[in-house]
Amino acid sequence: MTDNRFVESNRLQSKASQLIPAGCHTYSKGVDQFPQLAPGFIQSGNGAWVTDMDGNTFLDWGMGLRSVSLGYGYPRVTQKVIDYVQKGQGPNFTRPAPVEVELAELLVELIPSAEMVKFSKNGSDVTSAAIRLSRAYTGRKRIAFCKEHPFFSFNDWFIGTTPCNNGIPEQVSELSVSFQYNDAQSLERIFELYPGDVAAVILEPVTSIPPAEGFLKRVRELTHKHGAVLIFDEMISGFRFGLPGAQTTFGIHPDLSTFGKAIGNGFSCAVLAGKRDIMSLGGLEHLQPRLFLLSATNGAETHSLAAAIETVLEFREKNVIGHIELIGERLQEGWRQTVMAHGLDQHLQIGGYPNSPVYVCKDEQLIPSAAFRTLFLQEMIREGVLIPYISISYSHGEREVTKTLEALDRTCAVYHQALDQGFQSVLTGPPVKPVFRKFN
Ligand SMILES: Cc1ncc(COP(=O)(O)O)c(C=O)c1O
């Protein structure tokens, strides 16, 4: 079936797949992650809304893979970047720019566990830097990572542990071992299995699943006891579960933490933050063997850092997190009422924290289903809502909630039809696929 809403997008998609492996630069943006009837390319954004190549406008809950925390084209951030460009304050120089120290000072003040910070462009860079730093600091090689947490880095130490491990020597992957969230004993077992060899424990402090009573505290105790570095990956929880993140809300301070996504309102800025005794190993003032921590030509691109300063200040000055939580509550509440009215409360469920809701699409047997998820995405898109996941920004408000609930209401009718007559009766194209799979 053809759909003339996406003519330009489809044309560009064919070209992109010939020019760019996977047709894009983040796997979660790929054609295998969206229904066939979806906008393939986004041209512009404004607040919580985006316009695709064909001029279709959508309400967006994905917000640039959760990076656009305040909103598309957010005036304070955008103006700062324009000023930087116009005044020639960047984008890059032969020596550092003052903005590097300015942002560092702001973040060290904001992040309770940080005495030093180092910037890069991607979350993967800073989590991998945290791993290297931990190995150097402890003189050990093994990494314990949390199994339920889907993504830490595109680098070998993590991707080697997924089914998509082509090109990664098993000698590298074997050094990363997993434990279960909310199961401190599974971590204890790793320490027993590899005595004196665990360099770091890395996890997201919280996701949609709350930490069990005492779990994070126990992880902190175990890492102290066994001399391993504790890394909190706050890429998603940062600037959402408190300011700067879950470490403040749950009161557990890691040795190192990593931030990205929300921090630059879509401008690329990722942060490795941590204690001086560990972080300074990457510096010039010690007598230990040198550690090549993070070093990138574009690592301190000035506008991104300036954008991050304005974003952080906006979070600090306005109650951004409070607003996000309120909108999340409204959405969750309205969602539950809407699906209940259609008798679909077991099939289209919403959960998680209000600041980071998650939804799940289930089939006739109440099993989470890629096909039903694809159908759900397809129908929401038909109604003008792009909702691959829910990342609420400061620009989402009552209007956006209302629009979403109206779209959900109409989507429920089609969902019913799919439950009655099979998803094939209403889905165009193939179901979405898991990112981490062995073969295409
Ligand atoms: C928890 C977590 N850590 C690390 C990363 C990697 O960040 P980036 O995509 O900026 O490399 C992601 C990205 O999705 C993430 O969700």
The ligand as an SDF file (V2000), in Angstrom:
LIG
                    3D

 16 16  0  0  0  0  0  0  0  0999 V2000
   21.8160    4.9810   29.4330 C   0  0  0  0  0  0  0  0  0  0  0  0
   22.6030    5.3570   28.2180 C   0  0  0  0  0  0  0  0  0  0  0  0
   23.9400    5.3840   28.2830 N   0  0  0  0  0  0  0  0  0  0  0  0
   24.7000    5.7070   27.2300 C   0  0  0  0  0  0  0  0  0  0  0  0
   24.1330    6.0450   26.0240 C   0  0  0  0  0  0  0  0  0  0  0  0
   24.9930    6.4120   24.8670 C   0  0  0  0  0  0  0  0  0  0  0  0
   24.8420    7.7670   24.5560 O   0  0  0  0  0  0  0  0  0  0  0  0
   25.1570    8.3180   23.0880 P   0  0  0  0  0  0  0  0  0  0  0  0
   24.0900    7.8200   22.1810 O   0  0  0  0  0  0  0  0  0  0  0  0
   25.1530    9.8010   23.2520 O   0  0  0  0  0  0  0  0  0  0  0  0
   26.5080    7.7990   22.6990 O   0  0  0  0  0  0  0  0  0  0  0  0
   22.7410    6.0320   25.8950 C   0  0  0  0  0  0  0  0  0  0  0  0
   22.0970    6.3560   24.6110 C   0  0  0  0  0  0  0  0  0  0  0  0
   20.9950    6.0430   24.3120 O   0  0  0  0  0  0  0  0  0  0  0  0
   21.9490    5.6720   27.0270 C   0  0  0  0  0  0  0  0  0  0  0  0
   20.6160    5.6380   26.9540 O   0  0  0  0  0  0  0  0  0  0  0  0
  1  2  1  0
  2  3  1  0
  2 15  2  0
  3  4  2  0
  4  5  1  0
  5  6  1  0
  5 12  2  0
  6  7  1  0
  7  8  1  0
  8  9  2  0
  8 10  1  0
  8 11  1  0
 12 13  1  0
 12 15  1  0
 13 14  2  0
 15 16  1  0
M  END
$$$$
